[in-house]
């Protein structure tokens, strides 16, 4: 099967009307996946007063406004909400979407938003410990009749999550670029693994670590879908392609290797490189201001090359 293409929309520095337009046109344009991300501030942070919508509500709106695409968030910060609350939200969104929801979870990294909104920002090891407990709790709430759990961070007694999701197994994703523990958590608890803004060869290396962890634990590596998020700086023509490349200058050189730029032909070739590296899905992350001509060219000229 060819790689499945999607859209990753940051609900930041953008009007809700434009977000809704992106979602609707992508849904009607043949995309496989549309997601949001979970932040209180726009990132990279330049001005905290820039608008940024909340992730659960944004994902619910996405689910209600679309009919065809898989809908998700890459990724919800586990420390922002109790796993019980997150599981209930995921089930609700799955019913809103008639069974199209997928749930991504991560440990969080954006220190400013933690501190400004009154959340503790523990060291990365502790955040990953909390993510691991959260993954276990959410997985049980979504799939088991009753959840009993006692850990360092969470304690649940006879918790029942009803109704269950519309789909038999609402898939859980682990996302992040951590080189060791993140792939292990994905191999242990997740149905999908997503990494952002890496070149094909770097993505392949992360992918191989997940596979090695699966083999070590006796799990079939084929049970975990592998996807990549990439920046979107394509142009509808050569002149626009050159202009849009300048938008990548705000990012460090390493991150720029994980972005699509150039003409539609160049983007098609680059997506093929990700597919050869083992990516089963690729989501373009669109940041405002939206180049609508480029977006339409992507839907009309790039997506059909892979979705047959």
QUIBELSUL-V650041 format. One record per pair of residues at least 12 apart in sequence whose C-alpha atoms are under 10 Angstrom apart, sorted by the first residue. I is the first residue (numbers start at 1). J is the second residue. D is the distance in Angstrom with one decimal. If there is no record, write none. Layout:
# QUIBELSUL-V650041
i = <I I>
j = <J J>
d = <D D>
This chain:
# QUIBELSUL-V650041
i = <1 1 1 1 2 2 2 2 2 2 2 2 2 3 3 3 3 3 3 3 3 3 3 3 3 3 3 3 4 4 4 4 4 4 4 4 4 4 4 4 4 5 5 5 5 5 5 5 5 5 5 5 5 5 5 5 5 5 5 5 5 6 6 6 6 6 6 6 6 6 6 6 6 6 6 6 6 6 6 6 6 7 7 7 7 7 7 7 7 7 7 7 7 7 7 7 7 7 7 7 7 8 8 8 8 8 8 8 8 8 8 8 8 8 8 8 8 8 8 8 8 9 9 9 9 9 9 9 9 9 9 9 9 9 9 9 10 10 10 10 10 10 10 10 10 10 10 10 10 10 10 10 10 11 11 11 11 11 11 11 11 11 11 11 11 11 11 11 11 11 12 12 12 12 12 12 12 12 12 12 12 12 12 12 13 13 13 13 13 13 13 13 13 13 13 14 14 14 14 14 14 14 14 15 15 15 15 16 16 18 18 18 19 19 19 19 19 20 20 20 20 20 21 22 22 22 22 22 23 23 23 23 23 23 23 23 24 24 24 24 24 24 25 25 25 25 26 26 26 26 26 26 26 27 27 27 27 27 27 27 28 28 28 28 28 29 29 29 29 29 29 29 29 30 30 30 30 30 30 30 30 31 31 31 31 31 31 31 31 32 32 32 32 32 32 32 32 32 33 33 33 33 33 33 33 33 33 33 33 34 34 34 34 34 34 34 34 34 34 34 34 34 34 35 35 35 35 35 35 35 35 35 35 35 35 35 35 35 35 35 35 36 36 36 36 36 36 36 36 36 36 36 36 36 36 37 37 37 37 37 37 37 37 37 37 37 37 37 38 38 38 38 38 38 38 38 38 38 38 38 38 38 38 38 38 39 39 39 39 39 39 39 39 39 39 39 39 40 40 40 40 40 40 40 40 40 40 41 41 41 41 41 41 41 42 43 43 44 44 44 45 45 45 48 48 48 55 55 55 55 55 55 56 56 56 56 56 56 56 57 57 58 58 59 59 59 59 59 59 59 60 60 60 60 60 60 60 60 60 60 61 61 61 62 62 62 63 63 63 63 63 63 63 63 63 64 64 64 64 64 64 65 65 66 66 66 67 67 67 68 68 68 69 69 69 70 70 70 70 70 71 71 71 71 71 71 71 71 72 72 72 72 72 72 72 72 72 72 72 73 73 73 73 73 73 74 74 74 74 74 74 74 74 74 74 74 74 74 75 75 75 75 75 75 75 75 75 75 75 76 76 76 76 76 76 76 76 76 77 77 77 77 77 77 77 77 77 78 78 78 78 78 78 78 78 78 78 78 78 78 79 79 79 79 79 79 79 79 79 79 79 79 79 79 80 80 80 80 80 80 81 82 82 82 82 82 83 83 83 83 83 83 83 83 83 83 83 83 84 84 84 84 84 84 84 84 84 84 85 86 86 86 86 86 87 87 87 87 87 87 87 87 87 87 87 88 88 88 88 88 88 88 88 89 90 90 90 90 90 90 90 90 91 91 91 91 91 91 91 91 91 91 91 92 92 92 92 92 93 93 94 94 94 94 94 95 95 95 95 95 96 97 98 98 98 99 99 99 99 99 99 100 100 100 100 100 101 101 101 101 101 101 102 102 102 102 102 102 102 103 103 103 103 103 103 103 103 103 104 104 104 104 104 104 104 104 104 104 104 105 105 105 105 105 105 105 105 105 105 105 105 106 106 106 106 106 106 106 106 106 106 106 106 107 107 107 107 107 107 107 107 107 107 107 107 107 107 108 108 108 108 108 108 109 109 109 109 109 125 126 128 128 128 129 129 129 129 130 130 130 130 131 131 131 131 132 132 132 132 132 132 133 133 133 133 133 133 133 134 134 134 135 135 135 135 135 135 135 135 136 136 136 136 137 137 137 137 137 137 138 138 139 139 139 139 139 139 140 140 140 141 141 141 141 141 142 142 142 142 142 142 142 142 142 142 142 143 143 143 143 143 143 144 144 144 144 145 145 145 145 145 145 146 146 146 146 146 147 147 147 148 169 170 171 171 171 171 171 172 172 172 172 172 172 172 173 173 173 173 173 173 173 173 173 173 173 174 174 174 174 174 174 174 174 174 175 175 175 175 175 175 175 175 176 176 176 176 176 177 177 177 177 177 177 177 177 178 178 179 179 179 179 180 180 180 180 181 181 181 182 182 182 183 183 183 183 183 183 183 183 183 183 184 184 184 184 184 184 184 184 185 185 186 186 186 186 186 187 187 187 187 187 187 187 187 187 187 187 187 187 187 187 188 188 188 188 188 188 188 189 190 190 190 191 191 191 191 191 191 192 192 192 192 192 193 193 193 193 193 193 193 193 194 194 194 194 194 194 194 194 194 194 194 195 195 195 195 195 195 195 196 196 196 196 196 196 196 196 196 196 196 196 197 197 197 197 197 197 197 197 197 197 197 197 197 198 198 198 198 198 198 198 198 198 198 198 199 199 199 199 199 199 199 199 199 199 199 199 199 200 200 200 200 200 200 200 200 200 200 200 200 200 201 201 201 201 201 202 202 202 203 203 203 203 203 203 203 203 204 204 204 204 204 204 204 205 205 206 207 207 207 207 207 207 207 208 208 208 210 210 211 225 225 225 225 226 226 226 226 226 227 227 227 227 227 227 227 227 228 228 228 228 228 228 228 228 228 228 229 229 229 229 229 229 229 230 230 230 230 230 230 230 230 230 230 230 230 230 231 231 231 231 231 231 231 231 231 231 231 231 231 232 232 232 232 232 232 232 232 232 232 232 232 232 232 232 232 232 232 232 232 233 233 233 233 233 233 233 233 233 233 233 233 233 233 233 233 233 233 234 234 234 234 234 234 234 234 234 234 234 234 234 234 234 235 235 235 235 235 235 235 235 235 235 235 235 235 236 236 236 236 236 236 236 236 236 236 236 236 237 237 237 237 237 237 238 238 238 239 239 240 240 240 240 240 241 241 241 241 241 242 242 242 243 244 244 244 244 245 245 245 245 246 247 247 248 248 259 259 260 260 263 263 263 264 264 264 264 264 265 265 267 267 268 268 268 268 268 268 271 271 272 284>
j = <280 306 307 308 272 275 279 280 281 305 306 307 308 32 227 271 272 274 275 276 278 279 280 281 282 303 306 307 31 32 33 227 275 279 280 281 282 283 303 306 307 30 31 32 33 34 227 228 229 271 280 281 282 283 284 299 302 303 304 306 307 26 27 30 31 32 33 34 35 69 70 71 227 228 229 281 282 283 284 285 303 22 23 26 27 31 32 33 34 35 36 69 71 229 230 232 282 283 284 285 286 23 33 34 35 36 37 71 72 73 74 229 230 231 232 282 283 284 285 286 287 22 23 34 35 36 37 58 73 74 283 284 285 286 287 288 35 36 37 38 39 42 43 52 53 55 58 73 74 285 286 287 288 35 36 37 38 39 40 41 42 51 52 53 54 55 58 59 287 288 36 37 39 40 41 42 43 50 51 52 53 54 287 288 41 42 43 49 50 51 52 53 287 288 289 50 51 52 53 287 288 289 290 51 52 53 288 53 58 288 289 290 36 58 62 288 290 58 61 62 65 66 65 34 286 290 292 295 35 61 62 63 65 66 69 71 62 65 66 67 68 69 66 295 296 299 66 68 69 295 296 298 299 62 65 66 67 68 69 70 66 67 68 69 299 68 69 296 298 299 300 303 304 68 69 299 300 303 304 307 308 68 69 70 283 299 303 304 307 68 69 70 71 281 282 283 303 307 68 69 70 71 72 100 101 102 281 282 283 59 62 63 66 68 69 70 71 72 73 74 283 284 285 55 58 59 62 63 69 70 71 72 73 74 75 101 102 103 104 283 285 53 54 55 56 58 59 62 71 72 73 74 75 76 285 53 54 55 56 58 59 72 73 74 75 76 77 104 52 53 54 55 56 58 59 73 74 75 76 77 80 104 105 106 108 52 53 54 55 75 76 77 80 108 110 113 114 52 53 54 55 110 112 113 114 116 117 53 54 110 112 113 114 116 113 110 113 110 250 251 110 112 113 112 113 116 72 73 74 75 76 77 72 73 76 86 89 90 93 89 93 72 73 71 72 73 89 90 93 101 72 89 90 92 93 94 95 96 97 101 93 96 97 93 96 97 93 94 95 96 97 98 99 100 101 93 94 95 96 97 98 96 97 96 97 100 97 98 100 97 98 100 97 100 101 97 99 100 101 102 93 94 97 99 100 101 102 103 90 93 94 100 101 102 103 104 171 172 173 101 102 103 104 105 173 102 103 104 105 106 173 174 175 176 194 195 196 229 103 104 105 106 107 108 173 174 175 176 194 103 104 105 106 107 108 173 174 175 104 105 106 107 108 109 110 127 131 104 105 106 107 108 127 128 130 131 132 133 134 135 105 106 107 108 114 119 120 121 122 127 128 130 131 134 107 108 114 117 119 120 134 134 137 138 153 154 105 131 133 134 135 136 137 138 139 141 154 156 134 137 138 141 142 154 156 159 160 161 138 103 105 134 138 141 103 134 137 138 139 140 141 142 161 164 165 138 141 142 161 162 163 164 165 103 102 103 104 138 142 164 165 170 103 141 142 161 162 163 164 165 166 167 170 162 163 164 165 166 165 166 164 165 166 167 170 163 164 165 166 167 166 166 165 166 167 165 166 167 168 169 170 165 166 167 170 171 165 166 167 170 171 172 169 170 171 172 173 191 192 138 170 171 172 173 174 190 191 192 135 171 172 173 174 175 190 191 192 193 194 131 132 134 135 138 172 173 174 175 176 186 190 127 128 130 131 132 134 135 173 174 175 176 182 124 125 126 127 128 129 130 131 132 134 174 175 176 182 121 124 127 128 131 176 121 123 124 127 176 181 153 181 182 185 151 152 153 181 151 152 153 154 153 174 182 185 181 182 185 186 188 189 149 150 151 152 153 154 155 151 153 154 172 173 174 185 186 188 189 190 149 188 189 190 149 150 151 154 155 156 161 172 169 170 171 172 189 190 159 160 161 159 160 161 162 164 160 161 162 163 164 165 168 169 170 171 172 161 164 165 168 169 170 159 160 161 164 158 159 160 161 162 164 158 159 160 161 162 159 160 161 160 191 191 190 191 192 224 225 186 189 190 191 192 193 224 185 186 189 190 191 192 193 194 224 225 226 186 187 189 190 191 192 193 194 195 190 192 193 194 195 196 227 228 193 194 195 196 206 194 195 196 197 198 202 203 206 195 206 205 206 209 210 206 209 210 213 209 210 213 206 209 210 195 206 207 208 209 210 211 212 213 214 209 210 211 212 213 214 216 217 210 213 210 211 213 214 224 209 210 211 212 213 214 215 216 217 218 219 220 221 223 224 210 213 214 217 218 219 224 224 223 224 225 221 222 223 224 225 226 223 224 225 226 227 206 207 210 224 225 226 227 228 206 207 225 226 227 228 229 279 281 282 283 207 226 227 228 229 230 282 227 228 229 230 231 255 258 259 282 283 284 285 228 229 230 231 254 255 256 257 258 259 260 284 285 228 229 230 231 254 255 256 257 258 259 274 228 230 254 255 256 257 258 259 260 270 273 274 277 228 257 258 270 271 272 273 274 275 276 277 278 279 273 274 276 277 278 257 258 277 226 227 228 258 274 277 278 279 226 274 275 276 277 278 279 277 278 226 221 225 226 227 277 278 279 221 277 278 224 226 224 278 279 280 281 278 279 280 281 282 274 275 278 279 280 281 282 283 258 274 275 278 279 280 281 282 283 284 258 259 281 282 283 284 285 255 256 257 258 259 260 261 271 282 283 284 285 286 248 255 256 257 258 259 260 261 283 284 285 286 287 244 245 247 248 258 259 260 261 262 267 283 284 285 286 287 290 291 294 295 298 245 246 247 248 259 260 261 262 263 267 284 285 286 287 290 291 294 295 259 260 261 262 263 264 265 266 267 291 293 294 295 297 298 260 261 262 263 264 267 291 292 293 294 295 297 298 262 263 264 291 292 293 294 295 296 297 298 301 262 263 264 293 294 297 262 263 264 262 263 262 263 291 293 294 261 262 263 264 294 261 262 263 262 261 262 291 294 259 260 261 262 261 261 287 260 261 284 285 284 285 294 297 298 294 297 298 301 302 301 302 298 302 298 301 302 303 305 306 302 306 306 298>
d = <8.4 9.0 9.0 9.4 9.4 7.9 9.7 7.5 8.7 9.2 5.7 6.8 8.2 9.8 9.1 8.4 8.4 8.7 6.1 9.5 9.1 6.8 4.8 5.2 7.1 9.9 6.4 7.8 7.8 6.0 8.0 8.9 9.4 8.9 6.2 4.5 6.3 8.4 8.7 7.1 7.0 8.8 5.9 5.8 6.8 9.2 9.5 9.9 10.0 9.3 8.8 5.7 5.0 5.7 7.9 9.7 9.3 6.8 9.8 7.8 7.9 8.2 9.6 9.0 5.3 5.4 4.3 5.6 8.1 8.5 8.9 9.8 9.8 9.9 8.8 7.3 6.0 4.2 6.3 8.9 9.0 8.8 8.4 7.4 9.6 7.4 8.4 6.1 4.7 6.4 8.7 9.8 9.8 8.6 9.5 9.7 8.2 4.8 4.9 6.1 7.5 9.7 8.2 5.7 4.8 5.8 7.7 9.9 9.1 8.5 8.1 7.3 8.8 9.2 9.8 9.4 5.7 5.7 4.5 6.6 9.2 8.2 8.5 7.4 6.0 4.9 7.0 10.0 9.3 9.7 9.3 8.3 5.8 5.8 7.3 9.6 8.3 5.5 5.6 8.2 8.7 8.2 9.1 8.3 8.7 9.0 9.7 9.8 9.9 7.5 7.3 6.8 8.9 9.8 6.6 7.1 8.5 8.6 9.8 9.8 8.3 8.4 5.8 5.3 7.5 7.6 7.3 9.7 9.0 9.7 9.8 9.3 8.6 8.9 7.6 5.4 8.2 7.5 5.6 4.0 6.2 9.1 8.2 8.2 9.4 6.8 9.5 9.6 5.8 5.1 6.2 8.9 8.2 6.6 8.4 9.0 7.1 7.8 9.1 8.5 6.4 7.7 9.0 8.4 9.4 9.5 9.6 8.6 9.3 9.4 9.8 8.5 10.0 9.4 8.9 9.9 9.8 9.9 8.4 7.5 7.5 9.3 9.7 9.5 9.3 9.0 9.0 8.7 9.1 9.8 6.8 9.5 7.6 7.0 9.3 10.0 8.7 6.9 6.2 8.9 9.9 9.8 9.3 9.3 8.5 8.6 9.0 9.5 8.3 8.9 9.1 9.9 7.3 10.0 9.0 6.0 6.9 6.0 5.7 9.2 8.4 8.4 7.7 8.8 9.4 9.9 9.9 8.7 9.5 5.7 7.4 8.3 9.3 8.3 8.1 7.3 9.0 7.2 7.9 7.7 10.0 8.3 6.4 8.8 9.4 7.8 7.2 9.4 8.4 7.7 5.0 6.1 9.0 8.8 9.6 9.3 9.6 8.8 8.7 5.0 4.6 6.0 7.7 9.4 9.9 9.7 8.8 9.0 7.5 9.3 8.1 9.4 9.4 9.9 6.4 6.3 5.2 6.6 8.4 9.9 7.9 9.4 9.8 9.7 9.3 7.2 8.1 9.7 9.5 8.2 5.6 4.5 4.9 6.6 9.1 9.7 9.2 9.8 9.7 8.6 9.2 9.9 9.5 6.6 8.9 7.1 6.4 8.5 8.5 6.6 4.8 6.4 8.1 9.3 9.4 9.5 8.6 6.0 9.0 8.8 8.7 8.7 5.3 5.3 5.9 7.0 9.3 9.3 9.5 8.6 6.6 4.6 7.7 9.2 9.6 7.1 7.4 6.3 5.3 6.6 9.4 9.9 9.8 9.9 9.1 7.4 7.8 6.7 6.9 9.4 8.4 8.2 9.7 9.2 8.1 7.6 9.6 6.1 7.1 6.5 8.5 9.3 9.4 6.1 8.7 9.5 8.3 8.5 9.3 8.8 8.4 6.3 9.9 9.8 9.5 8.4 10.0 9.1 9.1 8.8 9.3 8.7 9.6 9.4 9.2 10.0 9.9 7.3 9.6 9.1 7.5 9.7 9.6 8.2 8.3 8.5 7.3 8.5 8.8 9.2 9.4 10.0 9.2 7.2 6.6 6.8 9.7 9.3 7.5 9.0 9.3 8.6 8.9 8.2 5.4 8.8 9.9 7.3 8.4 9.4 8.8 9.0 9.7 9.2 9.6 8.6 6.5 7.9 9.0 6.1 4.9 8.7 9.6 7.8 7.6 8.3 9.9 9.6 5.8 6.0 9.3 9.5 8.7 9.9 7.6 9.8 7.2 8.6 8.8 8.9 9.8 8.0 9.3 7.1 9.1 8.7 8.6 4.9 6.0 7.1 9.0 8.8 8.0 9.4 5.9 4.9 6.1 8.6 9.2 9.4 9.8 8.4 5.8 4.8 5.7 6.9 9.8 9.7 9.3 9.1 7.4 6.2 5.5 8.2 9.1 9.4 7.7 5.1 7.0 8.1 7.9 8.3 6.8 9.1 7.9 9.3 9.4 9.2 7.7 4.5 4.8 5.6 8.8 8.5 7.9 7.5 6.4 8.5 9.1 7.9 5.9 4.8 6.0 8.3 8.0 9.8 9.5 9.4 8.8 6.1 5.2 5.6 5.0 8.6 9.8 9.7 8.5 9.6 6.2 6.0 5.8 7.2 8.4 9.3 7.4 5.8 9.3 9.5 6.7 8.6 9.9 8.8 7.0 7.3 9.1 8.0 8.7 8.9 10.0 7.6 9.9 7.4 7.7 8.8 9.6 8.8 8.4 9.8 7.6 9.8 9.7 7.9 9.6 9.4 9.6 8.1 10.0 9.4 8.8 5.5 7.8 9.0 6.3 5.6 9.4 8.8 8.3 10.0 8.7 7.4 6.7 7.4 9.6 9.5 8.7 8.7 9.7 8.3 9.2 9.1 9.7 9.4 7.5 10.0 8.8 9.8 8.6 5.5 8.2 9.4 6.6 6.6 7.9 9.8 9.8 9.1 8.5 8.4 6.9 8.2 8.9 9.1 9.5 9.9 7.8 6.8 10.0 9.5 8.7 9.8 8.0 8.5 9.7 9.8 7.6 8.7 8.4 7.4 6.4 5.0 7.9 9.7 8.4 9.8 8.6 9.1 7.8 9.5 8.8 9.8 9.2 5.9 6.3 7.8 8.0 9.2 9.1 6.7 6.0 8.9 9.5 9.0 9.1 6.5 8.2 7.0 4.9 5.0 8.8 9.6 8.0 9.7 8.5 7.7 8.4 9.8 8.8 9.2 8.6 6.8 7.9 9.7 9.4 5.9 5.2 6.2 7.5 9.7 9.4 9.7 7.4 6.3 4.8 5.9 8.7 9.8 9.7 9.5 9.8 8.4 5.7 4.2 5.7 6.8 9.0 9.8 8.5 8.9 8.8 7.5 9.7 8.6 7.5 9.8 7.5 6.1 5.3 6.6 9.2 10.0 9.3 9.0 8.1 9.7 6.4 9.2 9.5 9.2 8.6 6.1 5.8 6.9 8.6 7.8 9.4 9.1 5.4 5.6 8.7 7.6 5.6 8.9 9.8 9.4 8.9 8.5 9.2 9.0 8.7 7.5 8.9 9.2 9.2 8.6 9.9 8.2 9.1 9.8 9.1 10.0 7.9 8.0 9.0 9.9 8.7 8.6 9.8 9.2 8.1 6.4 8.4 9.6 9.5 9.7 8.8 9.8 9.5 6.9 9.7 9.5 8.4 9.0 9.1 6.9 8.2 7.3 7.2 9.8 9.7 8.6 7.7 8.3 9.4 8.9 8.7 9.7 9.7 6.7 8.1 8.6 9.8 7.2 9.8 7.0 9.6 9.8 8.2 9.1 8.3 9.8 8.8 9.5 9.0 9.1 7.6 7.9 8.9 9.7 9.6 9.1 7.6 6.9 5.6 8.8 8.6 9.3 6.8 8.6 9.2 6.3 7.0 9.6 7.9 7.4 9.6 9.8 8.8 7.4 8.6 8.4 7.1 8.4 9.8 8.3 8.4 9.1 9.3 8.6 6.4 7.6 8.7 9.1 5.7 5.5 4.9 7.5 9.8 5.0 6.4 8.4 9.3 9.5 9.1 7.5 5.5 7.2 9.8 9.9 9.1 7.9 5.3 5.3 6.4 8.9 9.8 9.9 7.3 8.6 5.3 5.8 4.5 5.6 7.1 8.9 8.8 9.5 5.4 9.1 8.2 6.0 8.1 6.5 5.2 6.5 8.8 9.6 8.4 5.7 4.6 5.6 8.1 9.4 9.5 8.3 6.7 5.1 6.9 9.9 8.6 5.7 7.1 9.1 8.8 10.0 9.2 7.8 9.1 8.7 9.2 6.9 7.9 9.7 9.0 7.7 9.0 9.6 9.9 9.8 9.9 9.7 9.7 8.7 9.9 7.4 8.1 9.2 6.3 4.9 8.6 9.2 7.3 9.3 8.0 6.4 9.3 9.0 5.8 8.0 9.9 9.6 8.8 9.0 7.0 9.8 8.8 8.9 8.0 9.2 5.8 7.5 8.7 5.9 5.2 9.0 9.5 8.3 9.9 7.7 9.3 7.8 9.1 7.5 9.4 8.1 7.3 7.9 10.0 8.1 9.9 9.7 8.9 6.9 9.1 10.0 9.6 6.5 4.7 6.4 9.1 8.1 4.8 4.4 5.9 7.7 9.6 8.4 8.3 6.7 6.1 5.0 6.3 8.5 9.7 9.3 8.4 6.0 4.8 5.5 7.3 9.4 9.0 9.3 9.8 9.1 8.4 6.8 5.1 6.3 9.0 10.0 8.7 5.7 4.5 6.2 8.6 8.9 7.5 9.5 9.8 9.2 10.0 9.3 7.3 5.9 4.9 6.7 8.5 5.6 7.4 7.1 3.9 6.4 9.7 9.8 9.3 7.7 8.1 7.3 9.6 7.8 6.5 8.2 6.2 4.1 7.8 9.8 9.5 8.8 8.5 8.3 8.5 5.1 4.6 7.8 9.9 9.6 9.1 8.0 9.6 9.1 8.6 7.7 8.5 8.9 9.5 6.3 5.0 8.4 8.3 5.8 8.7 8.6 8.7 8.2 9.6 6.6 9.8 9.5 9.1 8.9 9.5 9.0 7.5 9.1 7.9 7.1 8.2 8.0 9.9 8.3 9.8 8.9 5.1 6.4 8.0 8.8 9.9 9.9 10.0 10.0 7.2 9.2 8.5 7.4 8.4 9.8 9.9 9.2 8.8 9.3 8.9 9.8 8.3 6.6 8.1 7.3 5.5 5.5 6.6 9.0 9.3 9.6 8.5 5.2 5.6 4.4 5.6 7.7 8.9 8.2 9.9 9.8 6.6 8.4 6.4 5.0 6.4 8.7 8.0 8.5 8.6 5.8 4.7 5.9 6.5 9.2 9.1 9.0 5.4 4.8 6.5 10.0 9.9 7.3 6.3 5.1 5.8 9.0 8.5 8.8 7.9 9.2 6.6 4.2 5.9 8.3 8.6 5.7 4.9 6.7 8.2 9.0 9.4 9.6 9.1 9.4 6.0 5.1 6.5 9.7 9.5 9.2 5.5 5.7 5.6 7.8 10.0 9.7 9.1 9.0 9.8 5.9 8.6 7.1 7.4 7.1 5.7 4.6 7.2 9.4 9.6 9.2 9.3 8.2 9.2 10.0 8.8 8.3 9.7 9.1 6.1 4.3 5.0 5.9 7.0 10.0 8.8 7.2 8.9 9.7 6.2 8.3 9.0 8.2 9.8 7.3 6.0 5.5 7.3 9.6 8.1 9.7 7.7 5.0 8.5 8.1 9.0 8.7 6.5 6.9 8.9 9.1 5.9 4.6 8.0 8.2 5.7 8.0 9.7 8.5 6.0 7.9 9.1 8.3 9.1 7.2 6.0 9.2 9.5 9.1 8.5 8.4 9.3 9.2 8.3 6.8 4.8 5.8 9.0 8.7 8.5 6.9 8.8 9.5 7.6 8.1 8.7 9.5 9.7 9.2 6.2 7.3 9.9 9.9 9.8 9.9 8.9 8.4 8.8 7.9 9.6 9.2 9.6 9.7 8.8 7.4 7.0 7.0 6.5 8.9 8.1 8.9 7.7 9.4 9.0 6.2 8.9 7.8 8.8 9.4 9.3 9.1 9.8>
